[in-house]
Amino acid sequence: MVRIATVVMGASDVRRAAEFRKAALGHAEREPAKDDWVVLVPAEGPGAGLALGRSGTPVQEVPRVHLDLYTEEQDAEVDRLIALGAARVDRDLYPDDPDFVVPADPEGNRFRVIDTTHG
């Protein structure tokens, strides 16, 4: 049996992306970051890591892969992520009663903040 250990994402500015993700997720650098690579792991407890590698590939407006972040306090978490540098994304693809909001990180990568209390 296998398990997901690390999600790998491209970033044009690895250090900036790492600072946002560390603050957003409560992760820490496994080893000191380089200009082109860093692996972030949960600062406390188990969980998947997030590796960021330098990439010249442009961000996809509607990515094929994204991160889902779970919370019981969606509004507060979205506000916190916006304060860290995320941006609100206008979407016309939301279902009628979504349990998620889609912001984008400082590099434009979209992710979802899922409200785990949503009925």
C-alpha positions as CSV (number, residue, x, y, z in Angstrom):
1,M,0.0,0.0,0.0
2,V,1.2,3.5,-0.7
3,R,0.2,6.9,0.8
4,I,0.7,10.5,-0.3
5,A,3.7,11.9,1.6
6,T,4.5,15.1,-0.4
7,V,2.6,17.2,-2.9
8,V,5.0,18.9,-5.3
9,M,4.1,22.3,-6.8
10,G,6.0,24.7,-9.1
11,A,6.7,28.3,-8.1
12,S,8.3,31.1,-9.9
13,D,9.6,32.5,-6.5
14,V,10.2,29.5,-4.2
15,R,11.0,31.5,-1.1
16,R,7.9,33.8,-1.4
17,A,5.7,30.7,-2.0
18,A,7.3,28.9,1.0
19,E,6.7,31.9,3.3
20,F,3.0,32.0,2.3
21,R,2.5,28.3,2.6
22,K,4.3,28.1,6.0
23,A,2.1,30.8,7.4
24,A,-1.0,29.5,5.8
25,L,-0.6,25.8,6.7
26,G,1.6,25.9,9.9
27,H,4.4,24.0,8.1
28,A,8.1,24.3,8.6
29,E,11.1,23.8,6.3
30,R,12.4,20.2,6.5
31,E,15.8,21.6,5.6
32,P,16.8,25.2,4.8
33,A,15.2,26.5,1.6
34,K,17.3,27.0,-1.5
35,D,16.3,29.5,-4.2
36,D,14.9,26.6,-6.4
37,W,13.7,24.0,-3.9
38,V,12.2,23.5,-0.4
39,V,10.2,20.8,1.3
40,L,7.7,21.9,3.9
41,V,6.3,19.5,6.5
42,P,3.8,19.9,9.3
43,A,5.4,21.8,12.2
44,E,3.4,19.6,14.6
45,G,1.9,16.2,14.1
46,P,1.4,14.0,11.1
47,G,0.4,15.2,7.6
48,A,1.5,15.5,4.0
49,G,4.4,17.6,3.1
50,L,4.5,20.2,0.4
51,A,7.5,20.6,-1.9
52,L,8.0,23.8,-3.9
53,G,10.3,23.7,-6.9
54,R,11.2,26.6,-9.2
55,S,9.1,26.5,-12.4
56,G,8.9,28.7,-15.4
57,T,5.5,27.2,-16.4
58,P,2.7,29.7,-16.2
59,V,-0.1,29.3,-13.7
60,Q,-3.2,27.6,-15.0
61,E,-6.4,29.6,-14.5
62,V,-8.3,26.4,-13.8
63,P,-5.7,24.0,-12.5
64,R,-6.0,20.2,-12.9
65,V,-4.7,19.7,-9.4
66,H,-5.2,21.9,-6.4
67,L,-5.1,21.8,-2.6
68,D,-8.2,21.5,-0.4
69,L,-7.8,23.1,3.0
70,Y,-10.4,22.0,5.6
71,T,-11.6,24.3,8.4
72,E,-14.6,24.8,10.7
73,E,-14.1,28.6,10.4
74,Q,-14.1,29.3,6.7
75,D,-14.7,33.0,6.8
76,A,-12.0,33.6,9.3
77,E,-9.5,31.4,7.5
78,V,-10.2,33.0,4.1
79,D,-9.7,36.4,5.7
80,R,-6.4,35.2,7.3
81,L,-5.2,33.8,4.0
82,I,-6.1,37.1,2.2
83,A,-4.1,39.0,4.8
84,L,-1.1,36.7,4.1
85,G,-1.2,37.5,0.4
86,A,-3.8,35.3,-1.2
87,A,-6.4,36.9,-3.5
88,R,-10.1,36.3,-3.9
89,V,-11.0,34.6,-7.2
90,D,-14.3,35.4,-9.0
91,R,-15.7,32.1,-10.2
92,D,-18.8,31.4,-12.2
93,L,-18.4,27.6,-11.7
94,Y,-19.6,27.4,-8.1
95,P,-22.5,25.1,-7.4
96,D,-25.7,26.5,-5.9
97,D,-24.7,26.0,-2.3
98,P,-20.9,25.5,-2.2
99,D,-19.1,24.3,0.9
100,F,-15.9,25.9,-0.5
101,V,-14.3,29.2,-1.5
102,V,-11.6,29.5,-4.1
103,P,-8.7,31.9,-3.4
104,A,-5.3,32.0,-5.2
105,D,-1.9,32.1,-3.5
106,P,0.5,35.0,-4.2
107,E,1.6,33.3,-7.4
108,G,-1.9,32.8,-8.6
109,N,-2.3,29.1,-7.8
110,R,-5.9,28.4,-6.9
111,F,-6.9,26.3,-3.9
112,R,-10.1,25.6,-2.0
113,V,-11.0,26.4,1.6
114,I,-13.6,23.8,2.5
115,D,-16.2,24.5,5.3
116,T,-16.3,21.2,7.2
117,T,-19.5,22.4,9.1
118,H,-21.4,22.9,5.9
119,G,-24.6,20.8,5.8
